[in-house]
Amino acid sequence: MEYLTPQKIKIIKLVAEGYENSEIAKLLNISISTVKTYLRTIFEDLCLRNRAQLAAWAVKNGLL
């Protein structure tokens, strides 16, 4: 997981907890488009396709 930045890890945790993009943006004081960009790169980094897979990955890897 060394390739995941602290910000990416925060976003992964929030997605796994069920937060929507707009809620994540407000919590982290970033734009919704920035959240989308982070998610796109996270999906690419982890070879995942969607939020459900990301949430499962987070649980499996002890982020929750």
C-alpha positions, -999 to 999 in steps of 0.1 A, spaced: 0 0 0 30 23 -1 18 36 -35 -14 50 -18 -10 85 -4 -25 95 29 -52 114 10 -61 84 -11 -64 63 20 -87 88 36 -109 87 5 -109 49 4 -120 48 41 -148 73 35 -160 54 4 -160 21 24 -180 39 51 -207 47 25 -200 84 19 -209 99 -14 -186 121 -35 -202 153 -24 -199 144 13 -163 134 9 -156 167 -9 -171 186 20 -153 166 47 -119 170 30 -124 205 17 -118 196 -19 -140 198 -50 -162 170 -62 -142 168 -94 -110 163 -73 -127 134 -54 -137 119 -88 -101 122 -100 -88 106 -68 -113 77 -72 -103 72 -108 -66 69 -99 -74 47 -69 -94 23 -91 -65 22 -116 -39 17 -88 -58 -12 -73 -72 -26 -105 -108 -22 -93 -139 -12 -112 -164 3 -87 -170 15 -51 -183 -19 -39 -150 -35 -49 -131 -7 -33 -151 -11 0 -144 -48 0 -107 -41 -7 -106 -17 23 -121 -43 46 -98 -70 34 -68 -48 39 -77 -36 74 -86 0 66 -119 -3 84 
